[in-house]
Amino acid sequence: MASNNDIFWVRQDVLHNTVSFYVKTWEQHASKHTSDKIPATEEHFYQAIVDPDYARRSLDPEIGYESCIFEKFFETEQQRFFVPVLYDEVKVAGDYDHGGKRGKVLTGYFPSGPNMSRFIGEIFWSKVKSDEEKDTK
């Protein structure tokens, strides 16, 4: 079992915050989702943080404005993947929007149905698609 300090990786998110993905988070996530229809991989987490399609506000009453939910659509799985990140030292809603915060991945998952969780709020950041990406759609 990993200690609370063991880290898989630390990367900058698209909002210019530093996000850590802890081994313990992975172990806790993996044990809960090993029998999911689409099991999550470390690469799903990584791509959702460094190259998401959207960033959404969290509506979770426990962590609310201190967290952001990154969303990425994976072509192979034909499914959206969500990664909530909890940021340190957030004083007001949207404090992490302008970067400079430290965050940690809480979990990551492919939703089991077409409906989103009631804790996933509105989109406040969207990936800008290049002309090449637009042409392939």
Secondary structure as UniProt FT lines:
FT   TURN            4..5
FT   STRAND          7..12
FT   TURN            14..15
FT   STRAND          18..22
FT   HELIX           23..33
FT   TURN            34..35
FT   HELIX           42..50
FT   STRAND          54..58
FT   TURN            61..63
FT   HELIX           64..66
FT   STRAND          67..74
FT   TURN            75..78
FT   STRAND          79..87
FT   TURN            93..94
FT   HELIX           95..98
FT   STRAND          102..105
FT   TURN            118..119
FT   STRAND          120..126
FT   HELIX           131..136
//
